[in-house]
């Protein structure tokens, strides 16, 4: 899987991301202000998680990405799989020691350590 897929998504879905940013800014302007250097990455992550929570939107996004010829269907599917697995790990609090270290997962968010259910 290509590590640059989120940035390719950002490029392909630029108009949708602008609409999403406007909507999110109206709801919570403090979290995604222009002075925060991580605001764009936070917004992209929230956008991806929001897309993954709605199957019809995910299908539309997949179609746009595949039609653009910038992301292959295989890479898109792989990205979705890893992203859904990451969300599941967040919800369950199930991390390997390596993941917890590399991703800086706070100790209070780790409910279970594993060596088989990994994403890295």
N, C-alpha and C positions, 0 to 999 in steps of 0.2 A: 504494500500500500504506500502511496506517495504521501510523505509528511506535509506537503504543501497544499493539500486539499482544502483546508479551511480558508486559506488565502485565495485559492482559485474560486471557492464559493463566494467569497467576499467580492471578487471581481465580477463574477457572472451575475450575482444577485444584488448588485450595487443599488439599484432603484428600490428594491424590496427592503434592503437594509436601511436605506435612508428613511423610508416610511416607518419602519420599526423603531428606529432611533427617535424619530419625532414623537411617536406614540409613547415610548418608554420615558422620554424626557418630560413629557406632560405629567406622567404618573409619579416619577421619582427623579427630579432634576439633580439632586445632590449626588446620587450614585454614579451618574454618567456625565459629569461636567467636563468641560474642555480642559480644565487644569490638571485633571488626573491623567497621568501618562499611560496608565493601563486601561483607560476607559474604552478604547476601541476594541481591545482584546476581550474585555468583560462583555461588551455589547455583542460581539461576534459569538462568544460562548453562549450567552443567553439566547441569542437568535437561533443557534443550532439546537439548543435544548428545547426551545419552543417548537421548532419545526419537527423535531423527533417525537413530540407529544401529540401531534395531530397527523394521522395517517393520510388524509386527503391533501394536506399541505406538503407532506413529505413526497407524495407522488408527483405533485406539481413541480417541486424543487428538483426531483430526480429527472423529470422530463426536460426541464430547462438546462440542467447540467449536461445531460447526455446529448441533447440537441446542439449545444454550444460546441461540441467536439473537443472541449478542453479537459474534460474528465471522462474516463472510460466507465462503462457500467460496472465493471469488475471493481475498479478502485472506489467508486461511489458506494457500492454495496459493502465493501470491506470497511470503509470509513463509517458507515452507518452501524455496522456490527460492533466495531470497537467503541463507538460513541455510546451505543445502548448498553454495552457491557460496563463501560465507565460509569454511566448513570446508575446502573444496578449496584455496582460496587460502592458508590456514594451512599445510596439508600440503605444498603445492608451493612456498611462499615467493614467489609471483608477485603483486607489488603495483604499483600505479601510484605515482608520486612523491606525488601528492596524497593517496592513501589512506595511504601510509606516514607522511606528515606528520600528517594528521588523526587517525589511529588510533594514533599513537606506536609504530609498529612498529620495534623495534630493528634497527639496520643488519645485525647478524649473522644475523637471521632473513629477510632479503631475499635471495633467490637469483636473482631475475629481475625487471626492471622492465618494465612494459607500459603502453600507452596504450589498448589495446582491450579487455582483460579486466578490467573494473572493476565494483565494486558501489556506489560512491558517485557 
